[in-house]
Amino acid sequence: MKRFLQYFILEFVIISAVGLLGYWILRMPINLPQITLTATVSGAIIAFAMVTLRNNG
């Protein structure tokens, strides 16, 4: 569980930063709920995959 949380936080921060950067580059108004939801779901999926692959490998 500790490893999952480490990966999740790392992925959440990376995905949030890239999302905010994309909004800034495209000069669009920032949609914070959408960035948060996207970063949460994708961060959880990636973290689960990383933990699962590490345990099997």
C-alpha distances in whole Angstrom, upper triangle without the diagonal:
4,5,5,6,9,10,10,12,14,15,16,18,20,21,22,24,26,26,28,30,31,32,34,36,37,38,37,36,32,30,27,26,26,24,22,21,21,19,16,17,17,14,12,14,14,10,10,13,12,9,11,14,13,12,16,17
4,5,5,6,9,10,11,12,14,15,17,19,20,21,23,25,26,27,29,30,32,33,35,36,37,36,35,32,30,27,26,26,24,22,22,22,19,17,18,18,15,13,16,15,11,12,14,13,10,13,15,13,13,17,18
4,5,5,6,8,10,11,12,14,16,17,18,20,21,23,24,26,27,29,30,32,33,35,36,35,35,31,30,27,26,26,23,21,21,21,18,16,17,16,13,12,14,12,8,10,12,9,7,11,12,10,11,14,15
4,5,5,6,9,10,10,12,14,15,16,18,20,21,22,24,25,27,28,30,31,32,34,33,32,28,27,24,23,23,21,18,18,18,15,13,13,13,10,8,10,9,6,7,9,8,6,9,12,11,11,15,16
4,5,5,6,8,10,10,12,14,15,16,18,20,21,22,24,25,27,28,30,31,32,31,30,26,25,22,21,21,19,16,17,17,14,12,13,13,10,9,12,11,8,9,12,11,10,13,15,14,15,18,19
4,5,5,6,9,10,11,12,14,16,17,19,20,21,23,24,26,27,29,31,32,31,30,26,26,23,22,22,20,17,18,18,14,13,15,14,11,11,13,12,8,11,13,11,10,14,15,14,15,18,19
4,6,5,6,8,10,11,12,14,15,16,18,20,21,22,24,26,27,28,30,29,29,25,24,22,21,21,18,16,17,16,12,12,13,11,8,8,10,8,5,8,10,8,8,12,13,12,14,17,17
4,5,5,6,9,10,10,12,14,15,16,18,20,21,22,24,25,27,28,27,26,23,21,18,18,17,15,13,13,13,9,8,10,9,5,6,9,8,5,8,10,10,10,13,15,14,16,19,20
4,6,5,6,9,10,10,12,14,15,16,18,20,21,22,24,26,27,26,25,21,20,17,17,17,14,12,14,13,10,9,12,11,8,9,12,11,9,12,14,13,13,17,18,17,19,22,22
4,6,5,6,9,10,11,12,14,16,17,18,20,21,23,25,26,25,25,21,21,18,19,18,15,14,15,14,10,11,13,12,8,10,12,10,9,13,14,12,13,16,17,16,19,21,21
4,5,5,6,8,10,11,12,14,15,16,18,20,21,22,24,23,23,20,19,17,17,16,13,12,13,11,8,9,10,8,5,8,10,7,7,11,12,11,13,15,16,16,19,21,21
4,6,5,6,8,10,10,12,14,15,17,18,20,21,22,21,20,17,16,13,13,13,10,8,10,9,5,6,9,8,5,8,11,10,9,13,14,14,15,18,19,19,21,24,24
4,6,5,6,9,10,11,12,14,15,16,18,20,21,20,20,16,16,13,15,14,11,10,12,11,8,10,12,11,9,12,14,13,12,16,17,16,18,21,21,21,24,26,26
4,6,5,6,9,10,11,12,14,15,16,18,20,20,20,16,17,15,16,15,11,12,14,12,8,11,13,11,9,13,14,12,12,16,16,15,18,20,20,20,23,25,25
4,5,5,6,9,10,10,12,14,15,16,18,17,18,14,14,12,13,12,8,9,11,8,5,9,10,8,8,11,12,11,12,15,16,16,18,20,21,21,24,26,26
4,6,5,6,8,10,11,12,14,15,16,15,15,11,11,9,11,10,6,7,10,8,6,9,11,10,10,13,15,14,15,18,19,19,21,23,24,24,27,29,29
4,5,5,6,9,10,10,12,14,15,15,15,12,13,11,14,13,9,11,13,12,9,13,15,13,12,16,18,16,17,20,21,20,23,25,25,25,28,30,30
4,6,5,6,9,10,10,12,14,14,15,12,13,13,15,13,10,12,14,11,10,13,15,13,13,16,17,15,17,20,20,20,23,25,25,25,28,30,29
4,5,5,6,9,10,11,12,11,12,9,10,9,11,9,6,9,11,9,8,12,14,12,13,16,17,16,18,21,21,21,24,26,26,27,30,31,31
4,5,5,6,9,10,10,10,10,7,9,9,12,11,8,10,13,12,11,14,16,15,15,19,20,19,21,24,24,24,27,29,29,30,33,34,34
4,5,5,6,9,10,10,12,10,12,12,15,14,11,14,16,14,13,17,19,17,17,21,22,20,22,25,25,25,28,30,30,30,33,35,34
4,5,5,6,8,9,11,9,11,12,15,13,11,14,16,13,13,17,18,16,17,21,21,20,22,25,25,25,28,30,30,31,34,35,34
4,6,5,6,5,7,6,8,10,13,11,10,13,15,14,14,18,19,18,19,22,23,22,24,27,27,28,30,32,32,33,36,37,37
4,5,5,7,8,8,11,12,16,15,13,16,18,17,17,20,22,21,21,25,26,25,26,29,30,30,32,34,34,35,38,39,39
4,5,8,11,11,14,15,19,17,15,18,20,18,18,22,23,22,22,26,26,25,27,30,30,30,33,35,34,35,38,39,39
4,5,9,10,13,15,18,16,15,18,20,18,19,22,23,22,23,26,27,26,28,31,31,31,34,36,35,37,40,41,40
4,7,9,12,14,17,16,15,19,21,19,20,23,25,24,25,28,29,28,30,33,33,33,36,38,38,39,42,43,43
4,6,9,12,14,13,13,16,18,17,18,21,22,22,23,26,27,27,29,31,32,32,35,37,37,38,41,42,42
4,6,9,12,12,12,15,17,16,18,20,22,22,23,26,27,27,29,31,32,33,35,37,37,39,41,42,43
4,6,9,9,8,11,13,13,14,17,19,19,20,22,24,24,25,28,29,29,32,33,34,35,38,39,40
4,6,6,6,9,10,11,12,14,16,17,18,20,22,22,24,26,27,28,30,32,33,34,36,38,38
4,5,5,6,9,10,10,12,14,15,16,18,20,21,22,24,25,26,28,30,31,32,34,36,37
4,6,5,6,9,10,10,12,14,15,16,18,20,21,22,24,25,27,28,30,31,33,35,36
4,5,5,6,8,10,11,12,14,15,17,18,20,21,23,24,26,27,28,30,32,33,34
4,6,5,6,8,10,11,11,14,15,16,17,20,21,22,24,25,26,28,30,31,32
4,6,5,6,9,10,10,12,14,15,16,18,20,21,22,24,25,26,28,30,31
4,6,5,6,8,10,11,12,14,15,17,18,20,21,23,24,26,27,29,30
4,5,5,6,8,10,11,12,14,15,17,18,20,21,22,24,26,27,28
4,6,5,6,8,10,10,11,14,15,16,18,19,21,22,24,25,26
4,6,5,6,9,10,10,12,14,15,16,18,20,21,22,24,26
4,5,5,6,9,10,11,12,14,16,17,18,20,21,23,24
4,5,5,6,8,10,11,12,14,15,16,18,20,21,22
4,6,5,6,8,10,10,12,14,15,16,18,20,21
4,6,5,6,9,10,11,12,14,15,17,18,20
4,6,5,6,9,10,11,12,14,16,17,18
4,5,5,6,9,10,10,12,14,15,16
4,5,5,6,8,10,11,12,14,15
4,5,5,6,8,10,11,12,14
4,6,5,6,8,10,11,12
4,5,5,6,9,10,10
4,6,5,6,9,10
4,5,5,6,9
4,5,5,6
4,6,5
4,6
4
